[in-house]
């Protein structure tokens, strides 16, 4: 009978630990999901500046060296995961200019960087078509997203 009590107590402790990690501790640990792909060599990069009137300004990069610099910049960002509700409260959607980007590694592996608003350039959404990728909103720690740097890099290739 004591073994059953100890087993039940251990199961409760394990379940409570998993809940605490997923609900609180995970959001305190810096994590950049793009960093795993920073060594990729065959990369394309697309970025779109979406204006409030519904128009978009596109920029593309297929140059290996320039795309490598963009990938290096994105993988070097110090990101902290955010809960979706907290991110939604930080972002102002009304009449805002925002950026969407896409890293394309091959025909089927893509990482999407979206919801980078000019008003809140320290919050972004990262998602992917790659199985097991940790999708979600992230906050850039100690800086903001430097979209001018990205456009300058891409502009040098044309």
C-alpha positions, 0 to 999 in steps of 0.5 A: 500500500505504501508503494502505491502512495509513493508512486501516486505522489511521484506521478503528481510531482512529475505532472506538476513539474511538466505543467510548471515548465510548460506554463512558466519556466519555458518563457524565461529561458532565451531560445532562438529556433533559427540558430539551429539552421545557421550553418545552412549554405543554400538559403533564399530570403524574402521580406515584405513591408506591408503598408497600412493601405494594403500594398506591399513592398517586396525584396528578395535575395538569392545571393549566397553571401548576402543570405548568409549574412541575413541568416547570421543576423537572424540566428544571432538575435537573443529571443525569449518565447512569449505567450500568445496572449502577451504578444497580442497585447504588445502588438498594435494592429490598427493601421500599422506597417509591418514586415513579413519574411521568409527563409527558404532552405530548399523546396520544402523547408521554410521559416516564416518571420512575421508580425514585425510591426514598426511600432513594436519591433522587438516582438516577432512571430516565427513559424515553419513548415519544418516538423518539430519547429517551435512556432510562436511569438518571441521578444527580442531581448536587449535590442529591436529588429533592425529591418533597415540593416536587412534592407541595406544588405539586400539592396547591395545585391541589386 
